[in-house]
Amino acid sequence: METSAGHPPETSHNVNSDEIPRQDNHHNANSSLPQTTPEAAVSDSQLDDLPKSSETKISSDLPPPTGVTPTQVKRRRRRKRFFTDLIPPSVSAAAVNGLRVLRPNPKPSTAYSYSETELATGDDLSKNHNRRRRMSDLAKEVDVEALIAISVGFPVDSLTEEEIEANVVSQIGGIEQANYIVVRNHILARWRSNVTVWLTKDHALESIRAEHKNLVHSAYSFLLHHGYINFGVAPGIKEVKFKPPEGALKGNVIVIGAGLSGLVAARQLISLGLKVVVLEGRGRPGGRVRSKKMTGGQNGVVAAADLGGSVLTGINGNPLGVLARQLGVPLHKVRDICPLYLPNGRTVNPDMDSKVEASFNKLLDRVCKLRQAMLDEVKSVDVSLGTALEAFRHVYRVAEDPQEQMLLDWHLANLEYANASLMSNLSMAFWDQDDPYEMGGDHCFIPGGNERLIRALAEDIPIFYDRTVESVRYGTDGVLVYAGGQEYHGDMVLCTVPLGVLKKGNIEFVPELPQRKKDAIERLGFGLLNKVAILFPYDFWGGEIDTFGHLTDDPNMRGEFFLFYSYSSVSGGPLLIALVAGEAAVKFEKMSPLESVVRVLEILKGIFSPKGIAVPDPLQAVCTRWGQDQLSYGSYSYVAIGASGDDYDILAESVGDRVFFAGEATSKQYPATMHGAFLSGMREAAHILRVTDRRISPADTSNTCSQENTSVVDKFFDTPDLKFGNFCVLYDPMSTDLKSNCLIRVELQGERCLHLYSLLSRRLVLELSKLEGDLSRIEMLTRDFGVKLVGWNNLSVAVGSLLTSIESARSV
């Protein structure tokens, strides 16, 4: 998990002076509470009034007092993602061997390649020297483009499952695939160099040799339909994307939820030629992304507080960074400096800080080694991460000093913040399963709040607010959604509600969801993070830092206001946000907003008063209650004990090609992040398009799925890779991964023999093979796996590339 992500949903409360309890012992604390009125809705015009520059400061009639600054401040560096894999020689060689040599007279706008005329000038010695230099430059350029593709999430030298399913090449492996990867990376890098302009296929062709036109078409179509290029909110992009579609609409999709994933999917589906309606239970878009305008004071101090999703965790390849560029919003890097303060206000000794941090990291390393050994021996064993860490702490006598114990508790609280849950709930085996996919680069704030992105994404989308969905009914003739006392009919439905809502069972699905999906919903965790946002008349804590931490001597409350975010650089005003994680986040929801703010002020005074810095009376305060929010029931997902990353994939599976799922909890690679929600919306839009196209033209006789080729397939099934009962299975010879696709054939006996087919992962095939009896297997296939057996002509086009691989392997 990413340890500085700040995502969670909301339900905010203003602290009102009428709520002050009549207790003498709280008199002094209460005198510094903000005098505010009940929270009002934030209008678009109000948010437009907020300063847009990351350098904006709010001046005050009360100048901030000067205080004593620590002589040594520890830099707390986050993990950066480094690309340790070298670009494979096959990828660079594809370009060096002439794949991207231009035709004569290239256009001046082309910055990526070299013309053939350049290769034919000068004497032989000069020509050879220049050619070697150009080939070297081209190879370097290909490597740079490959790194861009890696940052977006593409593998180094192979295709994604989506690319394989889309049949981007005729044969997996070989020179065609290597050439395709170079073309794909070039198109992606070219658009990323200017994300405000629509990249046409003709522009992509300018720098690719004519004989590779088919690869350009394949790569361009894939990147376009899957939302890797030409997405976002720039005027030049919207102008093309929202042109009226040519011909009849391809289908009608109902999107449940106007959060990031729902908005992104809706925009993409509309551009792909589908009719879309979005049903949102709240009175605003954004879901768990919520920016609150805060005001106060005679001078009209204003700031924007992100009460939900807040930090862009890794900017390299991050689609939210693309949106910010398109809107002209300067990102603010979250600075690494994070001083930690003891309960008495003193700064933690830097040497002790470094020692405990190193010990904490060693404990995690030892847990990783232990779990690997356990998984090698017993595949299904899992315990809590907290139990394992505590055991190692005792064995290696870590943090026995009281101050060291407080420091270790702070790091544990930070880990609970990253995962939105108590250490005792986290799976030791898989809590960090998403680390290999972590986006690299700096962590950043968006000046003015993340709702700026939400408003841009919601523009021109048909959204019906205050429509809480009660039930979804689906069948072969479409879907019927009940919301707010109304019925909505569609061909398909995309459900983007938070995992917490699915866990509560607030939406009735008829028929019920497959058992394996219900089990995944049950296994995955959905945790809690809360915030207290406080607006002050001036910045008394100093503008040179973005974060500072607070230690406590109570291990059970280690997550209570353990970390403060300074939003002065980005919110437009002197704003502090205090985080509440772990067990403290649960208890926080039972406290009154008044008690919470009093406690924050006590901590701040404990830190700054000994330095001679007065903590002023706050102007306004807002407390979140995400656990009580009936449209989220929590903040973001985590891998609980007994769960694994596979559960994210199961949650993402569609049901009967009618019900689809998106959201951060459906993203195995990027769970609990805003960009994970964004990318899941793009993923499902492409998925829905594939299903729609297959439904419109189910039998394309031009591809390998035509009926005339069934005799060839039957020959393959004469020697299947696996057979049990009347089930025959053909494996993908190019992969031994349990997630790889298999083609299964079921033979039904009657007056005549009938063959039905389906694509299934190797893992699910093995589960089927363990059952006794074909009826039990078919029941598991359809009920638990949500898979339909179909005739040959109704198979997914993805079977084409699988058959090509099988035929190639068996002909050797």
C-alpha positions in Angstrom: 0.0 0.0 0.0 1.1 3.6 -0.5 1.9 5.1 2.8 1.0 8.7 2.0 -2.3 8.1 0.2 -5.1 10.1 1.6 -8.4 8.8 0.3 -11.6 8.4 2.2 -15.2 9.5 1.9 -17.2 11.9 4.0 -20.0 13.2 6.1 -18.9 16.4 7.6 -19.9 18.3 10.7 -19.3 21.9 11.5 -18.4 22.7 15.1 -21.1 25.0 16.4 -20.8 27.1 19.5 -24.2 25.8 20.6 -22.7 22.4 21.0 -20.2 23.5 23.8 -20.9 21.3 26.9 -21.4 23.2 30.1 -18.3 21.8 31.9 -16.0 24.1 33.8 -12.9 21.9 33.3 -13.3 22.5 29.5 -13.7 26.3 29.8 -10.3 27.3 28.6 -10.3 24.9 25.7 -13.7 25.9 24.6 -12.8 29.6 24.5 -10.7 28.9 21.5 -13.3 27.0 19.5 -14.5 28.4 16.2 -17.8 30.2 16.1 -19.4 28.9 12.9 -22.7 28.3 11.3 -24.0 24.9 10.1 -22.3 23.7 7.0 -23.7 24.9 3.7 -23.5 23.2 0.3 -20.4 24.1 -1.7 -21.4 25.6 -5.0 -19.3 25.5 -8.2 -19.0 29.3 -8.2 -17.7 29.2 -4.6 -15.0 26.8 -5.5 -14.1 28.9 -8.6 -13.3 31.7 -6.2 -10.6 29.7 -4.5 -7.0 30.6 -5.5 -5.6 28.3 -8.1 -1.9 28.8 -7.7 0.1 26.6 -5.4 2.1 29.7 -4.3 -1.0 31.5 -3.0 -0.9 32.7 0.6 -3.6 34.3 2.7 -2.4 37.4 4.5 -3.7 38.3 7.9 -3.9 41.4 10.1 -2.3 39.2 12.8 1.2 38.4 11.8 2.4 34.9 12.7 4.8 35.0 15.7 8.3 33.7 15.2 9.2 30.6 17.1 12.1 28.3 17.6 12.7 25.9 14.7 14.4 22.5 15.2 18.1 22.5 14.4 17.8 19.1 12.7 14.7 17.9 10.8 14.5 14.4 9.5 13.6 13.9 5.8 11.1 11.1 5.7 11.5 9.8 2.1 8.8 7.6 0.6 9.6 4.6 -1.5 10.2 5.5 -5.1 9.5 3.1 -7.9 12.6 2.3 -9.9 12.6 0.4 -13.1 15.2 -2.2 -12.5 14.4 -4.3 -15.5 16.4 -3.4 -18.6 14.5 -2.8 -21.8 14.7 -6.2 -23.6 17.0 -6.2 -26.6 14.1 -7.4 -28.8 12.3 -4.1 -28.2 15.2 -1.9 -29.0 16.2 -4.1 -31.9 12.8 -3.7 -33.5 13.3 0.0 -33.8 17.0 -0.1 -34.7 16.2 -2.5 -37.6 14.2 0.2 -39.2 10.7 -0.1 -37.9 10.4 3.7 -37.3 12.5 5.2 -40.1 10.4 7.9 -41.7 9.5 8.5 -45.3 11.3 11.4 -47.0 10.5 15.0 -45.9 9.0 14.4 -42.5 6.8 17.1 -41.0 8.5 19.6 -38.7 6.3 18.5 -35.8 7.8 15.1 -35.8 10.4 14.8 -33.1 10.9 11.1 -32.9 12.6 9.8 -36.0 14.9 10.2 -39.0 14.2 10.5 -42.7 15.4 8.0 -45.3 17.0 10.9 -47.2 19.3 11.6 -44.3 20.7 8.1 -44.7 21.7 8.7 -48.3 24.0 11.7 -48.0 27.7 12.3 -47.4 30.7 10.1 -48.1 30.7 6.5 -47.0 32.6 7.0 -43.8 30.5 9.9 -42.7 27.4 8.1 -43.7 28.2 5.0 -41.6 29.2 7.2 -38.6 26.0 9.2 -38.8 23.9 6.1 -39.2 25.4 4.5 -36.1 24.8 7.7 -34.2 21.2 7.9 -35.4 20.6 4.2 -34.6 22.0 4.8 -31.1 19.8 7.8 -30.6 16.8 5.9 -31.8 17.5 3.0 -29.5 17.7 5.5 -26.5 14.5 7.0 -27.6 12.8 3.6 -27.7 14.0 3.0 -24.2 12.6 6.3 -23.0 9.2 5.5 -24.6 9.3 2.0 -23.0 9.8 3.6 -19.6 6.8 5.8 -20.2 4.7 2.7 -21.1 6.0 0.9 -17.9 5.0 3.9 -15.8 1.5 3.7 -17.2 1.3 0.0 -16.3 2.3 -1.9 -19.4 4.8 -4.9 -19.0 8.3 -4.5 -20.3 8.3 -7.0 -23.2 5.0 -8.8 -23.2 1.3 -8.0 -23.8 -1.3 -7.3 -21.2 -4.3 -9.7 -20.9 -6.4 -7.0 -22.4 -4.2 -6.7 -25.4 -4.2 -10.5 -25.9 -8.0 -10.5 -25.6 -8.2 -7.7 -28.2 -6.1 -9.7 -30.7 -3.6 -6.9 -31.2 -1.3 -9.3 -33.0 -1.9 -12.4 -34.9 0.6 -14.5 -32.9 1.8 -14.2 -29.4 5.6 -13.8 -29.2 8.0 -13.2 -32.1 9.0 -10.2 -34.1 5.4 -9.0 -34.8 4.8 -8.7 -31.0 8.1 -6.9 -30.5 7.3 -4.4 -33.3 3.8 -3.9 -31.9 5.2 -3.0 -28.5 7.5 -0.4 -30.0 4.6 1.1 -32.0 2.3 1.1 -29.0 4.9 2.7 -26.8 5.6 5.4 -29.4 2.0 6.3 -29.8 1.5 6.4 -26.0 4.6 8.6 -25.5 3.7 10.9 -28.4 0.3 11.7 -26.9 1.7 12.0 -23.4 4.1 14.7 -24.8 1.0 16.9 -25.5 -2.1 15.8 -23.7 -4.2 18.8 -24.8 -4.4 17.7 -28.4 -6.3 14.8 -30.0 -3.8 12.4 -31.5 -5.1 11.0 -34.8 -4.1 7.8 -36.4 -2.6 9.7 -39.3 -0.4 11.6 -36.9 0.8 8.3 -35.4 1.5 7.0 -38.9 3.8 9.9 -39.7 6.7 8.3 -37.9 6.1 4.6 -38.7 7.0 2.9 -42.0 4.1 2.2 -44.3 4.4 -1.6 -44.1 3.6 -1.4 -40.4 0.3 0.4 -40.9 -1.6 -2.6 -39.5 0.3 -2.5 -36.3 -0.4 1.2 -36.0 -4.1 0.6 -36.5 -4.1 -2.2 -33.9 -2.1 -0.3 -31.3 -4.0 3.0 -31.8 -7.4 1.3 -31.6 -6.4 -0.5 -28.4 -5.0 2.6 -26.7 -8.0 4.7 -27.7 -10.7 2.3 -26.6 -9.0 1.4 -23.4 -8.5 5.0 -22.4 -4.7 5.2 -22.6 -4.7 8.1 -25.1 -7.0 10.9 -26.0 -8.8 11.0 -22.6 -9.5 13.8 -20.2 -11.0 17.3 -20.1 -8.9 19.5 -22.4 -11.1 21.5 -24.9 -9.3 19.8 -27.8 -10.1 16.4 -26.4 -13.7 17.1 -25.5 -14.4 18.6 -28.9 -13.7 15.2 -30.6 -14.9 12.9 -27.8 -18.4 14.4 -27.5 -19.2 14.6 -31.2 -22.5 13.0 -32.0 -21.8 9.3 -32.9 -22.2 8.2 -36.4 -25.0 5.7 -36.9 -27.2 4.1 -34.3 -26.2 4.0 -30.6 -24.5 0.7 -29.7 -26.3 0.3 -26.4 -27.7 1.7 -23.2 -25.7 1.6 -20.0 -26.8 2.6 -16.5 -23.9 3.7 -14.3 -24.4 3.5 -10.5 -22.3 6.1 -8.8 -20.8 9.4 -9.9 -17.5 8.9 -8.2 -14.2 8.9 -10.1 -14.7 5.5 -11.7 -18.3 6.1 -12.6 -17.6 9.5 -14.2 -14.6 8.3 -16.1 -16.5 5.2 -17.4 -19.5 7.4 -18.4 -17.4 9.8 -20.4 -15.6 7.0 -22.1 -18.7 5.1 -22.9 -20.4 8.1 -24.4 -17.4 8.7 -26.7 -17.5 5.1 -27.8 -21.1 5.5 -29.0 -23.2 4.2 -26.1 -26.1 6.0 -24.3 -25.4 6.5 -20.6 -27.2 7.7 -17.6 -25.6 8.0 -14.2 -27.5 7.5 -10.9 -25.9 9.1 -7.8 -27.2 8.8 -4.3 -25.6 12.1 -3.1 -26.5 15.6 -4.1 -23.1 16.1 -5.8 -20.5 14.1 -7.9 -17.3 12.8 -6.6 -18.3 10.1 -4.1 -15.3 9.7 -1.7 -13.5 12.7 -3.3 -14.9 15.7 -1.5 -13.5 19.3 -1.3 -15.0 21.6 1.3 -14.8 25.3 1.0 -14.0 26.8 4.5 -14.3 30.4 5.4 -14.1 32.6 8.4 -12.7 35.8 10.0 -13.3 39.4 9.4 -10.8 39.4 6.5 -12.7 36.6 4.8 -10.0 33.8 5.0 -10.8 31.1 2.5 -9.4 27.6 2.0 -10.4 24.3 0.3 -10.1 21.2 2.4 -10.0 17.7 0.8 -12.1 15.7 3.2 -11.8 12.5 1.2 -9.3 11.5 -1.5 -6.4 14.0 -1.2 -2.9 13.0 -2.3 -1.9 11.9 -5.8 0.2 9.0 -4.8 2.9 8.8 -7.5 2.7 11.2 -10.4 4.6 9.1 -13.1 2.0 7.8 -15.4 -0.8 8.9 -13.2 -4.0 9.8 -15.2 -5.0 12.3 -12.6 -1.7 14.1 -13.4 -2.8 14.3 -17.0 -6.1 15.9 -16.0 -4.2 18.5 -13.9 -2.0 19.3 -16.9 -5.0 19.7 -19.2 -6.6 22.1 -16.7 -3.4 24.0 -16.2 -3.3 23.2 -12.5 0.3 23.3 -11.1 0.8 20.3 -8.8 2.5 20.8 -5.4 5.0 18.1 -4.4 4.5 16.9 -0.9 7.8 17.7 0.7 9.7 14.9 2.5 10.5 16.9 5.6 8.2 15.5 8.5 9.3 16.5 12.0 8.0 14.3 14.8 7.0 15.7 18.2 6.8 14.0 21.5 3.8 14.5 23.8 5.7 17.3 25.7 6.3 19.2 22.4 10.0 18.4 22.0 11.3 17.3 18.7 12.2 13.6 18.5 16.0 13.0 18.6 17.0 12.5 15.0 19.4 9.6 15.8 16.7 7.7 17.7 14.2 8.5 14.9 16.6 6.9 12.4 17.3 4.0 14.6 13.6 3.1 15.2 12.7 3.7 11.5 15.5 1.2 10.5 14.3 -1.3 13.1 10.7 -1.0 11.8 11.8 -1.7 8.3 13.8 -4.7 9.4 10.8 -6.0 11.2 8.8 -5.8 8.0 11.6 -7.5 6.1 11.6 -10.4 8.6 7.9 -10.7 8.2 8.3 -10.9 4.4 10.8 -13.7 4.8 8.6 -15.6 7.2 5.5 -15.3 5.0 7.4 -16.6 2.0 8.6 -19.6 3.9 5.1 -20.2 5.2 3.5 -19.9 1.8 6.1 -22.2 0.3 5.2 -24.9 2.9 1.5 -24.3 3.4 -0.3 -22.4 0.7 -3.4 -21.4 2.7 -1.9 -20.2 6.0 -2.4 -16.6 7.0 -2.2 -14.6 10.2 -2.5 -10.9 11.0 0.4 -8.6 10.1 0.1 -7.1 13.6 0.6 -10.5 15.3 3.7 -11.3 13.2 5.3 -7.8 13.8 4.6 -8.0 17.5 6.2 -11.5 17.7 9.3 -10.3 16.0 9.5 -7.2 18.1 9.6 -9.3 21.2 12.1 -11.8 19.8 14.5 -9.1 18.6 13.9 -6.8 21.6 13.0 -3.8 19.4 11.8 -0.5 20.9 12.0 -1.4 24.6 12.7 2.1 25.6 9.5 4.1 26.2 10.4 6.8 23.7 11.4 4.2 21.1 8.1 2.5 21.7 6.2 5.7 20.9 8.2 6.1 17.7 7.5 2.5 16.7 3.8 3.1 17.4 3.9 6.1 15.1 5.2 4.0 12.2 2.5 1.4 12.9 -0.1 4.2 12.9 1.3 5.3 9.5 0.9 1.8 8.2 -2.7 1.6 9.5 -3.3 4.9 7.8 -2.0 3.5 4.5 -4.3 0.5 4.8 -7.3 2.1 6.5 -7.4 -0.6 9.1 -5.9 -2.0 12.4 -2.8 -4.1 12.1 -4.7 -6.9 13.6 -7.0 -7.0 10.6 -4.3 -7.0 7.8 -3.3 -10.2 6.0 0.4 -10.9 6.7 0.5 -12.8 3.4 -1.0 -10.3 1.0 -1.3 -6.9 2.7 1.2 -5.3 0.3 0.3 -7.3 -2.8 0.0 -4.1 -4.9 3.5 -2.9 -4.1 5.0 -4.1 -7.4 2.6 -2.0 -9.4 3.0 1.2 -7.3 3.2 4.3 -9.5 6.6 6.1 -9.3 7.3 9.7 -8.8 6.5 12.4 -6.3 3.3 12.5 -4.2 1.4 15.7 -4.9 -1.5 17.9 -3.9 -3.8 19.6 -6.3 -4.2 23.3 -5.5 -7.8 24.2 -4.8 -8.8 20.6 -4.0 -9.4 17.5 -6.0 -13.0 18.5 -6.6 -11.7 20.6 -9.4 -11.0 17.4 -11.3 -14.4 16.0 -10.4 -16.3 19.0 -11.7 -14.4 18.9 -15.0 -15.1 15.1 -15.4 -18.8 15.6 -14.5 -19.3 18.3 -17.1 -21.8 17.3 -19.9 -22.6 13.9 -18.2 -26.3 13.1 -17.6 -26.3 12.6 -13.8 -29.4 12.1 -11.7 -28.6 13.1 -8.1 -30.3 11.9 -4.9 -31.0 8.6 -6.6 -30.0 5.9 -4.2 -30.2 2.5 -5.9 -32.2 -0.2 -4.1 -32.1 -3.1 -6.5 -30.6 -4.3 -9.8 -32.5 -7.0 -11.8 -30.8 -8.5 -14.8 -31.4 -11.2 -17.4 -31.0 -12.1 -21.1 -33.1 -9.1 -22.1 -31.2 -6.4 -20.2 -31.2 -4.8 -16.8 -33.8 -3.0 -14.6 -32.5 -0.7 -11.9 -34.8 0.7 -9.1 -33.6 4.0 -7.6 -35.5 6.8 -5.8 -38.9 5.3 -6.6 -38.2 5.1 -10.3 -37.3 2.4 -12.8 -34.4 2.6 -15.2 -34.1 0.2 -18.1 -30.8 -0.5 -19.9 -28.8 -3.1 -21.8 -26.1 -3.2 -19.1 -25.4 -1.7 -15.7 -22.0 -0.7 -14.3 -21.9 -0.7 -10.5 -19.3 1.6 -9.0 -20.5 1.8 -5.4 -17.9 1.5 -2.6 -17.1 -2.0 -1.2 -18.7 -0.9 2.1 -22.1 -0.6 0.4 -21.7 -4.1 -1.2 -20.8 -5.5 2.2 -23.9 -4.0 3.8 -26.0 -5.6 1.1 -27.9 -2.3 0.5 -28.4 -3.1 -3.2 -30.4 -6.2 -4.0 -29.2 -8.1 -7.0 -31.8 -10.4 -8.8 -30.6 -13.1 -9.5 -28.1 -13.0 -6.6 -24.5 -12.4 -7.5 -22.4 -15.5 -8.0 -21.2 -17.1 -4.8 -17.5 -16.5 -5.6 -18.2 -12.8 -5.9 -20.1 -12.7 -2.7 -17.2 -14.6 -1.0 -14.7 -12.0 -2.3 -16.9 -9.2 -1.0 -16.9 -10.8 2.4 -13.1 -11.6 2.4 -11.8 -8.2 1.4 -11.7 -5.5 4.1 -13.1 -2.0 3.9 -11.4 0.3 6.4 -11.7 3.7 8.0 -9.7 6.9 8.0 -11.1 10.2 9.4 -9.9 13.8 9.3 -10.3 17.0 11.2 -9.9 20.1 9.0 -9.3 23.3 10.9 -9.0 26.8 9.3 -6.9 29.3 11.3 -6.5 33.1 10.9 -2.8 32.6 10.0 -0.2 29.9 9.5 1.5 29.6 12.9 3.2 26.3 12.2 5.5 27.5 9.4 5.1 27.2 5.6 8.4 25.3 5.0 6.8 21.9 5.7 3.8 20.0 4.4 3.6 17.4 7.2 4.5 17.0 10.9 3.8 14.1 13.2 2.7 13.7 16.8 3.6 10.8 19.2 1.5 9.5 22.0 2.3 7.3 25.0 -1.0 5.3 24.6 -0.5 2.5 22.1 -4.2 1.9 21.7 -4.6 5.5 20.5 -1.4 5.7 18.4 -3.4 6.8 15.3 -5.2 9.7 17.0 -4.1 12.9 15.2 -0.7 11.2 14.6 -0.1 13.2 11.3 -0.9 16.7 10.3 -1.1 17.9 6.7 -0.4 21.6 6.1 -2.5 22.8 3.2 -1.3 26.4 3.3 0.6 26.0 0.0 -2.4 24.6 -1.9 -5.7 25.4 -0.3 -5.6 29.1 -0.5 -5.6 29.6 3.3 -4.0 28.6 6.6 -5.5 25.1 6.8 -4.4 22.1 8.9 -5.8 18.6 8.4 -5.3 16.1 11.3 -5.6 12.4 10.4 -7.2 9.7 12.6 -6.2 6.1 11.8 -6.5 2.6 13.2 -8.4 2.0 16.4 -8.5 5.7 17.0 -10.5 6.2 13.8 -13.2 3.9 15.0 -13.5 5.6 18.4 -13.4 9.0 16.8 -16.8 8.4 15.2 -18.3 8.1 18.7 -16.9 11.5 19.8 -18.7 14.7 19.3 -17.1 17.1 16.8 -16.5 19.5 19.7 -14.5 16.9 21.6 -12.4 16.1 18.5 -11.5 19.7 17.9 -10.7 20.4 21.5 -8.3 17.4 21.4 -6.6 18.6 18.3 -6.1 22.0 19.8 -4.6 20.5 22.9 -2.1 18.6 20.8 -1.2 21.6 18.8 -0.7 23.7 21.9 1.4 21.0 23.4 3.7 21.1 20.4 4.0 24.9 19.8 3.4 26.6 23.1 6.8 25.4 24.5 8.4 27.1 21.5 6.7 30.4 22.4 4.3 30.1 19.5 0.6 30.9 20.4 -2.0 28.7 18.7 -4.8 31.1 17.6 -8.5 30.5 17.9 -9.7 28.5 14.8 -12.1 30.1 12.4 -13.9 26.9 11.3 -13.5 23.2 11.8 -15.0 20.1 10.0 -14.9 16.5 11.1 -15.5 13.6 8.8 -17.5 10.5 9.7 -16.9 8.1 6.8 -17.9 5.0 8.7 -21.4 6.4 9.3 -21.8 7.6 5.8 -24.6 5.4 4.3 -23.2 5.7 0.8 -19.8 4.4 1.7 -19.6 2.9 5.2 -15.9 3.4 5.3 -12.9 4.9 3.5 -11.1 2.4 1.2 -10.3 -1.3 0.8 -7.5 -3.4 2.3 -6.5 -7.1 2.1 -7.9 -8.7 5.2 -6.8 -12.0 6.8 -7.8 -14.8 4.5 -8.1 -12.5 1.5 -5.7 -12.0 -1.4 -5.2 -9.8 -4.5 -7.2 -12.3 -6.5 -10.3 -11.1 -4.6 -9.9 -7.7 -6.3 -10.0 -9.5 -9.7 -13.0 -11.5 -8.7 -14.8 -8.3 -7.6 -14.1 -6.9 -11.0 -15.6 -9.8 -12.9 -18.8 -9.1 -14.8 -21.9 -11.2 -14.3 -23.7 -12.6 -17.4 -22.4 -9.8 -19.6 -25.0 -7.6 -18.0 -23.7 -6.4 -14.6 -20.2 -4.9 -14.5 -18.1 -3.6 -11.6 -15.6 -0.7 -11.2 -14.1 1.2 -8.3 -10.8 1.2 -6.3 -11.8 -2.2 -4.7 -11.9 -3.8 -8.2 -8.3 -2.8 -8.9 -5.7 -5.4 -7.9 -2.8 -3.2 -9.1 -4.0 0.1 -7.6 -6.5 -0.5 -4.8 -7.2 2.3 -2.3 -6.1 5.0 -4.7 -7.9 7.6 -6.7 -6.0 6.6 -9.9 -7.1 3.0 -9.2 -10.7 4.1 -9.3 -10.0 6.2 -12.5 -8.3 3.3 -14.3 -11.0 0.8 -13.3 -13.6 3.0 -15.0 -11.6 3.0 -18.2 -11.2 -0.8 -17.9 -14.9 -1.5 -17.6 -15.8 1.0 -20.4 -13.5 -1.1 -22.8 -15.0 -4.3 -21.4 -18.6 -3.1 -22.0 -17.6 -2.0 -25.6 -16.3 -5.5 -26.3 -19.4 -7.2 -25.0 -21.6 -4.7 -27.0 -19.7 -5.3 -30.2 -19.9 -9.1 -29.7 -23.6 -8.8 -29.2 -24.1 -6.7 -32.4 -22.0 -9.1 -34.6 -21.7 -12.4 -32.7 -20.5 -14.4 -35.7 -17.7 -12.8 -37.6 -16.8 -15.4 -40.2 -13.6 -13.5 -41.1 -11.8 -14.6 -37.9 -10.7 -17.8 -36.5 -13.9 -18.2 -34.5 -15.9 -19.1 -37.6 -18.0 -22.2 -37.7 -15.9 -23.7 -40.5 -13.0 -23.9 -38.2 -14.7 -26.1 -35.6 -13.4 -29.2 -37.2 -9.9 -28.0 -36.6 -10.7 -27.3 -33.0 -12.3 -30.7 -32.6 -9.0 -32.2 -33.7 -7.3 -30.3 -30.9 -9.8 -31.6 -28.4 -9.0 -35.2 -29.5 -5.8 -34.7 -27.5 -6.9 -32.3 -24.7 -4.5 -31.0 -22.1 -7.0 -32.0 -19.4 -10.2 -34.2 -19.4 -12.7 -34.9 -16.6 -16.1 -36.3 -17.3 -17.5 -34.7 -20.5 -15.2 -31.6 -20.0 -12.2 -31.2 -22.2 -9.7 -28.4 -21.7 -7.0 -26.8 -24.0 -4.4 -24.8 -22.1 -2.6 -21.7 -23.4 0.8 -23.1 -24.4 2.4 -19.7 -24.1 1.7 -19.4 -20.3 1.6 -21.6 -17.2 0.1 -18.7 -15.2 -3.0 -19.8 -13.3 -4.7 -16.7 -14.6 -4.1 -17.6 -18.3 -7.1 -18.4 -20.4 -8.1 -22.0 -21.3 -10.7 -23.1 -23.8 -13.1 -25.6 -22.3 -15.6 -27.8 -24.3 -18.5 -29.6 -22.7 -20.2 -32.5 -24.5 -23.9 -32.9 -24.0 -25.3 -36.3 -24.9 -28.8 -36.5 -26.3 -30.4 -37.4 -29.6 -27.4 -35.9 -31.1 -24.1 -34.8 -29.6 -23.9 -31.0 -28.7 -20.7 -29.1 -27.9 -20.7 -26.0 -25.8 -17.7 -23.8 -25.1 -16.3 -21.2 -22.8 -13.1 -19.4 -21.9 -12.0 -19.9 -18.3 -8.8 -19.3 -16.3 -6.6 -22.2 -15.6 -7.2 -21.7 -11.8 -10.9 -22.1 -12.2 -10.5 -25.1 -14.5 -8.5 -26.8 -11.7 -11.3 -26.0 -9.2 -13.9 -27.6 -11.6 -11.8 -30.7 -12.0 -11.9 -31.4 -8.3 -15.7 -31.8 -8.3 -17.5 -35.1 -8.9 -20.1 -35.3 -11.6 -20.7 -33.1 -14.6 -23.9 -31.6 -13.2 -22.0 -30.3 -10.2 -19.4 -28.9 -12.5 -21.9 -27.1 -14.7 -23.7 -25.7 -11.6 -20.4 -24.3 -10.2 -19.5 -22.9 -13.7 -22.8 -21.0 -14.0 -23.8 -20.2 -10.4 -20.4 -19.7 -8.7 -18.2 -18.5 -11.6 -21.0 -16.6 -13.4 -19.8 -18.2 -16.7 -22.1 -19.1 -19.6 -21.6 -22.0 -22.0 -22.2 -20.9 -25.5 -22.1 -22.2 -29.1 -19.0 -21.8 -31.1 -20.1 -18.6 -33.0 -20.9 -16.8 -29.7 -17.4 -17.2 -28.2 -15.3 -14.1 -27.4 -12.9 -13.0 -30.1 -10.2 -13.7 -27.6 -10.4 -17.3 -28.5 -8.7 -16.5 -31.8 -5.3 -15.6 -30.4 -5.5 -18.6 -28.0 -6.2 -21.0 -31.0 -3.3 -19.4 -32.9 -1.0 -20.1 -30.0 -2.2 -23.7 -29.7 -1.9 -24.4 -33.4 1.6 -22.9 -33.5 2.7 -24.9 -30.5 1.3 -28.2 -31.8 2.7 -27.8 -35.3 6.3 -27.7 -33.9 
